[in-house]
């Protein structure tokens, strides 16, 4: 059925890099907007040939979550959708739920790593993956379309809702499958749940592990998500690892699609190091595919280390959706970001902090890696990131002399460093990243290209 109309002006720029996000009950994150987004998403799915779409919905622990969930689901049902509510659950569990329930889409109410007063809504495809930019723009189109108010199913055509809040147990079992028969016996692990969605699943997993588990940030009250905990505040995890003489610490963000680790010495194991370990493990298992996808911000030493293992690294723009697209385009089985968004294609369809963390621990065991030696051995190149205010970002990015100079420098640096420019998407800034094994060369290049940009 073609339900598309074009009688009203189009709405643009509502979606950001990770869905719609704002201070809850303000701006673009009011119940009224959530209801309209729910209706628009259903119309988007109907346009794709599903007259009565099934949609899986989950949320994190924010106080505003129930308010926005009620509005979002009301909008979906009013447009004729069947909604499956999972309650408080990690974002990757919603992705898994879309596949498990054979749904046509999914929605997560979360502001991820943002402070408690924020909230957001992001949508998933029928494959359990984040929507592409163009698909989100199509949903925005419906917000400015008369049809969003005119499409009013009635009687038996009104949508339904069922609750499957026990699904967290099934997702926990799914995560444990990654460990295979190894339940991490003999280890002592601190888990920092960021007072977020991981708080519903990690306790279930910890009961079935053969290691000693210590949980922090696992008492959400609706107002403490990400507060002095999780990936944004690793000092809490570091302190707990040392206080408990633990082997390792694992931290998540509010919706648990990111993970960072801390070794027993307190050193941070970031996403680049996780990719370094996982790539070698997946290669040995024969499921790595053509290589590893990393963003332009990943340190160059990652490529150097993996090159020695015969593993190719493909670069993409910052953002886990772009990582996924590049993984598809290159048939790579692993991709991720320094920030801890990691996708292991053999196991998941989106960034999954829980799966990644446990896969990393299994990989370390099977490769014979000692986690507390990884940071020193990774030895990243020094980096300098400079934000430069400009009047015309496009002019800078398109300047032929600047582009040629950067290309020439990168050829000369080879595997010892790189110069990279990125235009800010929200501010009148050019971000200059210089990365170099030699610190003197790093300082010289940063000064040189900074001056060139400012002169334009």
N, C-alpha and C positions, 0 to 999 in steps of 0.2 A: 504493500500500500504506500502510495506517495502522498505524504501529508505536508509537504513543504510549501510554504507561502513566502512571498517576498514583498509584502505590502508595506512594511515598516523599515525604518533605518536600521542598519546593522550596529550591534554593540561590539566594541573591541577592547582588548587590553585588560580584561578582567582576570584572566589566567596568568599566573607568573611561571617561574621555572618549575614549580612543584604544586600545581593546582591553584585554587583560590585561597588566599590567606589574608587575615586582618585581625585586628583586635575584636574579640567576640562581642556581639551585640552592637557593633559599630561598623560604619563604612560598608564594605562588601561582604561582611560576615554576620548579617542579621538573620533572624528566623525567616523574614520575608524573602530575602535573597536565597536562602537555603531551599525554601519551598519552590521558588522559581527555577533554581538550578536542578532540583529533582525532576520537575516537569520537563525542562529542556533536555535533560539527559535521556529521559524516556523517549521523547520525540526523536532525538538523535538515533536511538536504537531502532525505533519503529521504521525510520527512514531506511535503515539497513536491512529491512525485511523481516523483523520480528514483531508481530502485532501485539504480543503480550509478553514482553521481556521479563526474564527472571534476573534479579539483581541482588548481590550479596553486599551487606553493609556492616562495617565495624567502626569502632571509635577508640580513642585513647582515654586517659583518665581525667581530662580537664572537666571542671565543673560545668562549663558551657556545652559539653558534649551531648548530654541528654536533650537539652533545649534544641540544639541544631539537628540532632538525629530525628527528633519528633517532626520538625518542620520538613527536613529533607525527605523522610519517608512518606509524610503526608502528600508532598508534591508528587512523588513517584506513584503512589497508589491512586491519586486523583487522575493520573494520566494512564492508568490501567496496568501498572507493573505488579509483578509478584515479588515481594521483598523478603529476604531471609536475613534476620538480624542475628549477628554474632556477638553483640555486646562489646565489652572492652577486650581488645585483642590486637596483637601486632599487625601492622600493615601487610607484611608478607603472609600472614595467616589468612587475610582476606583474599589475597591472590590465590593461595592454595584452595580456599573455599570456592572461588569462582569455578575452578576446574572440578573440584569434588562434587559440587551440586549441579554441574553442567549448566551454569548460568551464562547469560549473555553479557554480563558486565558486573562491575563492583564499584563500591564507593567507600572511601575512608574519611572519617571526620577526625582530623588531627592537624596540628601545626608543627609536628615533628620535633625539632630541637628548640623551637621558639619558647619564650617565657609563658607562664601559665595563663596570662590574660589573652593570649592569642588563640585562634583556632583556624581550621582550614578544611577544605573539601577537595579531594582529588578522586578522579574516576579511573577505572580500569577497563580494559577491553575484555572480550570473551576469552582471550588467551591468558588473562590474569596479569596483563602488562599495562604500564602507564600509557595513556593515550599520547599520540603524537601531537605536535603543535597544531597542525592543520585540523585535526579532529576536535581539539579543544576550541578552535575558532568556529567550527561548525556549531558547537553547543552554544557559543556566544551569539551566533546568528539567531538562534531560536529565542533568545532573551529579548531581542528587538523585533520579534515577529508576532503579528496579531494572533497567530495560531496557538501560541502558548496560553492565551486566555480563552480561545474559542474551542479548543480540543477538550471536550467534557464527556468522557464515557459515563454511562449510568447503569443502574441495575447490576446484572451479573458481570458487566464489563469493568466495573470498578475494581481496582487492584486489591490484593490480599497481602497479609503479613504473617510470617511465622517466626518464632524465636528458636534459635539453635545455639544458645549460649554455652552449651556443653561441648561445642566444637573445639574449644581450647585444649581439651584432653587429646583429641585426635591430632591436632596440630603438634602438640608436645611429642606424641609418639612418632610423628613424621620426622621431627627434628632428630629424635634419638636414633632413627634408622641410619642417619649419616655416620654415626659412630660405629655402626655394624656391631660386632660382638664386644668391642672395646668400650667399657664404661668408665675409663680413666681411673682405674684402681690405683691407689697409692698416692694420688694427687690431692692437693688442697687448693681449692679455687674460690676466689671472691667474685661474686656477681653483683654488679651495680645496675639495678633496673631503672634508674633515673626517675623513680616514682611514676613510671609510665606504663605502657601497655605490656612490657615484658614482665611486670609484676604478676600478671595472671598466668603466665606460662612457665617461667623459670622455677617457681616452687614445685610445680608438677614434674618438671624434668629432674630437679635436684633429688627428689624422692627416689628416682630410679637409677641415679648414678652410683657408682661404687667408690666415688671419691668423697672427701669431706668438703662440704659446701658452706660458704658463708654468704649471706644475702644482705646487701645494703641498698638503700633507695628503693625499698620494696613495700613501703607503707603509704600509698597515694591517698591524698585527702581532697583531690580536685584542684588544689591551689599550690601544690609543691612539685609538679612535674618539671624536670630539668633543673630544679633549684639546688644549686651547689652539689649536683650529682650528675652521673651519666657522662657521655662523651664530651660535653661542653665544660665539665669541671672535673678533670681526671685527678685532681689533687685528693679528692675524697677516696677514690679507689686506691691511689698510691698509699695513702695513710693506712687504709684497711689491710692492704696486702702486707705491709711491713708489720703492723700491729698483730696480725694473725700468723706471721711467718708462712705465708702462702706461697705456692709455686708460681701462681699467675693470677692476674685479675682481668675480668672481662666487663666492659661497660657498653651500654646501649644508649640510644637516644629515646625521645619520648614515644615514638611509634615503633621502635626496635628494628628499623630497616638499616641502621648503621651499627657498626661495632668497632671499638678500639680496644687494645689490650695493654696491660702494664706487666712487665716481668718482675721477678722477685726483687730486683735491685731498684725498681721504681722507674725504669726507662720505658718510654712509650713505644709500643709496636703499632705503627700507623698502617694505613691501607697499602702503601707501597711495599712494605715488608711482608704483609699478609699475601699480596699478589706474588711476591718472589717465592715464598714457600709453597703456596697452593699450585703455582704453575709447574713447579718441578714434580710435585706429587701427582697432579692430574696427567702430566706427561708420562710418568711411570705407569699410571693406571691405563693409559691409552685413550683417555677421554678429553684431552686438551683441545683437540681440533687443530686449527691452523696457527694458533698463537694466543696472545694476551692483548686485550684492549685496555689502554690507560689514557687518561685525559692529558691535555697539554700541560697540566700543572704537576704531573708526577715527575719525580726527580730522575734525571738522566742516568743515574747509576743503576736504576732498575733495568733499563735497556742493556747496559753494559754487562750486568750479572746474567741476565737471561740469554744474551747473545752467546755467552760462553757455554750455555746449555743447549744451544741450537734452537732456542725459542724466539720467535719473532714477536715484536711489540708493535701494535697499531695504535696511533694517537687519534683522539677525537676531542670535541668541545667539552667543556665542563658541564656535567649533568648526567645523572644515571640513565635517563632516557636516551641520550646520545651514545652512551656506552653500549646500551642494548642494541641500538640501531647498527653501530659499527660491528658488534659481535655477529649480528645476522649477516651483514654485508661481507664479512671476512671469514665466516664459518669458524669463529673463535669460541672456545668453550669456557673462557674466563675473562672477566672484565671488572674494572672498578676504579675507585678514586682514593686519593690520599685520605680523605675524610672518613673512610670506612664503609662507603657504599660498595658492596662487592656482589657480583652476580656469578654464580657457578651454574652454568647452563644444564649440566647433568642432573642437578637437584632442584633448581628453582627458576622462576621466570621473572623475578624482580630482586632488588636488593633485600637481603635477609640477614640481619645481624646475628640471629640465633644460629642459623645454619652455617654461616661463615665462621663464627667463633668455634663451633664444635668441629667443623671440617679442618680448621687450622690446627687444633689440638691433635686431631687424628693424624694429619699430615706430618706434624712434628715427630710424633711417635714412630710412624712408619718410615720416615726419612732419617731417623736418628738425630734430629735436630734438638739442641738444648735452647729453649726460648731465651734464656738470659744472655746468650752469646750473639743473638741475631742483630741487635741494634749496632753493636760495635763492628760487626762484620759487614753490615750493609753499607756503612761509611758513605752517606749521601754527599753529593757535590754541594758546596756552599751556594746559597741562592740569595738574591736581593730583588725584592719586588718594590717598585716605585709607582705610586699613583700620581699622574701628571695631569693637572687641570688644563683643558684646551677649549677653544671656542668652537671648533668644528672637528668632531671625531672622525667623520668620513674623510675629510681632507687629509688628516694625518695617516689614516689607515691606507689611503689610496696613493700616497706620495711615492712616485717611482724611485727617486733617489734614496729615500729612506729604506724602501723595500729592497733595493739592490744592495745597499750597504749591509743590511741584516743578513741577506742571503750569502754574501761574500764572507762575512764574519763566521757564519755557521759552517760554511765549507772549510774555513781555516781551523775552526775549533774541532771539527770532526766529532769523535766520541768523548772529547774532554769537556764539552760544555755546549751552551746554546743561548741565543737571544730570541725572545718571543714577545710579541705585542698582542694585546687584547683590548678591545673597546668595551668600556662599561656599558651594560644595557640599561642602566637606570640613572647614571650620573654623567656629567660632562668631563669624563676622565679617560685617559689612556693608561692602561696598566702595562708597565715595562718589567718583564721578568728576565733577569740575567742569571745564568747558572754556569759555574765554571770551577774546575778542579783547583785552579790557581787563584788564590784570593786577590792578589795584586791585579791580575788580568780582569777579575770580576769587577773590582772597583773602577778600573779604567774604562771598561766597556759600559758600565752603568752610567758613569759620568758623561761619556761620549754620546751615547744614544739619548740620554735625557736632555742634553743640550740641543741635539738635532730636533727632537720633538718640540721643545719649547720655542724653537726658532721658526717653526712653521706657522 
